[in-house]
Amino acid sequence: MPETIFKVGVLGATGFIGTPYREEIKACKEARIIALCARRRDLLEAAAKKDGASCITHNWREVVTHPDVNMVIVATPDVLHHEAIIACAKEGKHVLCEKPIGMHAGEAGEMWEAYRESTPPLGHFVPFWTRYVEVFRLAREIVNAGELGEIRSTVFRWHNPRPDNMPLTWRDDPSLSSAGTIADVGSHAYDVVRWIINAEATKVLAHGETLTPDKPDLGAINLREAIEKGQSTSENEVARKRGGNFDYASISCEFSNRATGLFVLSHTSHIRKFLAPELELHGTIASLSADRYSGKVILTKANNQLETRHELPPSFDFGNRFKSYVFPALKPILEGSRSEMKHPNLEDGLRAQQFTDAAYLSALEGKWKQM
């Protein structure tokens, strides 16, 4: 039998993110789920039976301090990340922490500091999955090879339309969610662009709006349930409320290499994807577009002739992310290595949080914000 290297506890075990993560972990021979934490007993008991977990609890501390757990998945609402991650560091647990990693950059910085100098070394992974999309990896190779020249401008579009009638979730609540759409998809978008062009934003100017009309208020339901109810054709007479967070933003920025950037982010139902490439990079020699939905990486030069450099199958899922990315990245650290972390980690989470914090404040104040 293969050795069980990863003994996992999951916080937010039955939510939109925690549920598929558990399925992927169970398919990995080197991992075993030990403990689960969630707020709803019905879902928690069903999950424990399915996973063979020996510990189920509503108290996240029981997972973090469990003697048999050596890795904790933090897949809770944003407001619950910081305290749990700091406790994990004190207990010597390796972590995967969902993004945005904190409610603001102050929390994110403390989390990164808690892990950066840990002895023995502790692994930390932040799931910026967009880095693992093949068209974006290829775009990075082309940039690094100098084929575009010096990058002068970037554009990234991230539209994630939700159903018209989808009820409110914790992501609509500013007391639970870091910055709505700006932090949710904006952290992914910013991370992949900074990773591709190897530059950080230095200042931002943002416009944010809540474009979706009032939503049904059904109380504490998870995102999967909300999407299913939003897709239902039945009309229920329930109270409706406006979401408290931005669900649309356009963000201009300047990067440390003096390139300009534009991010257009949305969760509204009427801003749809597939119409334009997600990523554009414009350099002194050539321009590039990359789009996971078409699978195409296209270059154009001064003569305006298009060259389809890569044409791949459309990418809509990542397969087993723990088997392919998380566990291979963290295994050397569990074995005591202090080698450079090339996977997305809490430092990357901090950089993304600094960007989304500045963008959110800019949208509120209507002026440029320095990073």
N, C-alpha and C positions, 0 to 999 in steps of 0.2 A: 504494500500500500504506500502511496506517496506521502511524504511528510506534510503535516498541516503546519504551514508557516504563518498564515494569517488567521488569527482568531478574532473574529469581527463582532463589534457591537454597532448597532445602527440606531441613531437618533432621528426621529421623523420617519420611522420604518414603514409606515403604511401610506405615505403621501405620494404625490405625483412623481417625485424623483426617487424616493426611497424604495418604492415598490419594484420598478425595473432594475434598480441597482441590486436588490436582494436576489432577483432571478439570475443575474449575471454572476454574482458572487457564488451562488450555489452550484453553478456549472464549472467552477474552477476547482480542480483537484487539490490545490495547495491551500484552500481556504475552507473555513467552517464558520457558520454564524452561531454565535454564543448567546447574545443578548439583544433584545429589541425594546425600544421605547417609542411610545406613541400616546396620543391623548384619548383615543377612542378605544374602549375595551373590546368592542365587538370585532373591529378590524385587527386589533393587536392579537387577540386569541387565535383568530383564523390564520394570521401570519405565522405565529409561533408553531402552530400545528403543521403548517406547510414547510417551515424551515427546519424543524427539529430544534428550535432554540430552547435552551434550558432556563433562560431568565427572561421574563417579560415584566415591564414596569412602566408606570407613568412618570417616574422620577429619573431624569437623565443621569444624575449623579451615581445611581446604582450601576449603570452601564460603564461609566468612566472609571469607577473604582473597582469594577469586577476583576478579581485576580486572574481569571482565565482569558480576559480580553486584552489583546495587544495592539489592536487597531480600531479606531472609532470613525464611523461615517457620520458627518454632521450634515443632515439634509432637512433641517428645521427651518421655520421662518427666520429671516435675517436677524431679527432682534435677539434671537437665542444663540447665535453663533459664538459671540465673544467670550462669554462666561464659560461655555463648554470647552472651547479650544484652550483657554488659559488653564482650566482644570486638567485637560488632557496632557498638557505640557508638564504640569506638576506631577502627574501620575505616571509619566514616562510612556505615553501612548502615541503611536503613529496615527496620523489623521488624513482623511480626505474631507475637506471643507468646501461646501457649495459656495458659489459666488452669488452676489457680492459677499465677501467674507465677513463684513461687519456692517453696522449701521452707518459708519462714517470712517474716514481715514485714520482718525485717532485710535479707534478700536483695532483697525487692520494693522496699524503699526505695532501695537502692543502684542498682537498675535504673532507677527513675524519675528519680533524681538524674542519672544518666549521660545521660539523654535530654532533661531539661527545659530545660537551658541550652545545648544543642548549637549550634554555629556551623560551617557553615550549619545551619539547622533540619533535624532528622531526624524522619521520620514514625514513629509507633508506634501500633499497633492491637491491642487485646485483644478477642478475639471473644466478647463477652457478647451472644450472638445473641438472647437473650430480649427485649432491648430492641426488637428489630425485629418482634416478634409484634404484629399489629395490635390485638388486644384490649387488650394492655398499653399500647400507645401511646395508645389511646382513653381508657383509665383515667387516664393521666397528664394528658391534656387536661381531663378532667372535674375532677380534683383542682385543676389550675392555674386553672380557671374558678371555683373556690370553691363548686362545687355540693354538696360533702360537708361544708362547714364546716371546722373544725379537725380534723385526723386524730387520733383517740384510740387506735385499735387496728388492727393489721394481722395477717393470717394468710397464710402461703404454704405450700402443699403441693407437694412435688416427689418423686414416686414413679417410679423408673426400674427396674422389676423385671427381673432377670436370670434366665436359665434355671436350674432347680434344680441341674442337674448340670454347670454351667459350671466349667471349670478355673480355677485361680488365674492371675492376671496380675500385672504390676508394680503395678497399683493396690491390690493386697492387701498389698504390701510396704512397711512404714513407712520403710525406708531409701531408697525410690525415689519414694514418693507423699507429698505434703504432709500430708494428714490424711484420707485415704479419702473416704468419701461427704460428710463435712462440707466438705471443700475442693472436691471434684469438682462436685457439683450445688449445694452450699451457696453457692459463690461466685456462680453464676448467680442463685440465688434472692435472695440479699442484694443483689446489684447492681441487679436490676430493681426491688426494693421501694424502695431508697434513691433511685433515679432517679425513681420515680413520686412519692414523697412529699417529695423534696428534704430529706432528713434523714439523719443518720448515727447508728448505734447508739453508745451510750455505755457500756453494760455488758451482759454476757450471762450466762446460766445454762443449761447444756446437760446433757443425758443422752445418752450414746452407748452402743451395743451392737454386737456382732458376732452377728447373729441367724442368718445362713446357716450350716447345718451344714458339716462338713469338706468341702473341695473336692478334686477330683483335682489332683495336682501333676504337670503335664506339662512342666515346665521353662519355657524362654523362648519363649512363643508370644504372638502379638499378640491384641488384644481381639476382632477379627473372627473369627479362628480359634477363640478360646475360646467365643464365642457360638455358632458353628456346631457345635462339639463338644458344647456344653451342650444344644443342641436335638436332637442325635442320640439315637436310641432304643437304640443299642448300649451294652452295659455292659462296660467294660474293667476288669480287675483291676489297678488302679494305686494307688500310695501316695496317701493323702489327708492334707491339712493344713488347719488352721483359718486363715482369713484373719487377717492381723495388724492390719488397720485396721477401724474402725467401718464397718458398712454400714447403720446406722440411727442417726438422731439426732433429738431434739426440742430446739429451742433457743428459750428465752425471752430477750427483750432489752428494753431501754429505749432509745428514740431521743432525739436532741437536742431534738426538739419535744415531749418528754414523753409521746409515744405509746408504748404497749406493742406488742411484736411477738412472733409465734410462727412458727417455721419447723419443718416436719415433713419430714424428708429420708430417703429410703430407696433402696437398691438390692436389697433382698431380694425373692425371687420371690413371696412370699405377701402382700406389701403392694402392692396393685394400684391403678392409676389409673382415671380416668373416673367415679368415684363422686361426687366433690365438686368444686366449682370450685377451681382452683389458688389464686386470689388473692381475699382479702376485705379491704376497707378500711371502717372504721367511723368516721364523723365526727360532729360535733355536729349536723349538719343531716340527713344521709342516710348510708346504707351502700351499698356497691357490691361486686359479685362479677364476676370476669372469668376466663374459662376458654377456653384455645385449643382444647381438644378438642371442646367444644360450639359454639364461636364466639360465645358470648353474653356481653354485658355487661349486667348487671341492677342496677337501683337500687331501694332501698326507703327510705321515709321514716317519720316517726313514726306514720302511720296504718297501717303494715305492708302497704301496697299495693305489689305488685311492678310495676316498669316495665322491660320489656325495651328497653333503650336502643339496643343494636346486636345484630344477629343475622347473623353472618358465616359463611362456610364454615369448617369445622374446619381448623386449621392444623397440618400435620404436617411440612412442610419449608419451606425458605427460598429455593428456587430457586438461582440462581448467586449466592452471597454475595459473591464477589470482584467480579463485574460490578455488582451492585446497591449494595454497601456499602463494601467495603474499598478498591477502586481509586478510586472517586469521592471518598472521604474523604482519601486520601493524595496524590492527584494535585496539589492546590494546594501541598502541602508540598514535593513533589519539584520544584516550580517556584519554590520560594523563599519561599512565604508563611509568615508567623508569625501568621496569624489564629487566633483561639480554636478549639481542637479540640473539636468537639461530638460526636465519635464516642468510643466507649469506648477508653481508652488506658491506658498504664502507671500513671498516677495512680489511675484507677479500679481497676486490678488491685491496687495497694497497699491501697486502702480495703477491698476485698473480703478481702484477705489478713489485714488487721488483725482483721476480724470472725471469719474462720474460725480464725485462731490462738487468739483469745480463747475461742471456742466449744470448740475441741479441748482446751485446757488446763482449761476448766471441766468438761468431761466426765471428764477424768482425775482432777481434784481434788475434784469434787463441790461446788463453791462458785462464787459470782458472781465474774466477772472484769471489771475495768475495761478499757475500750478505750484 
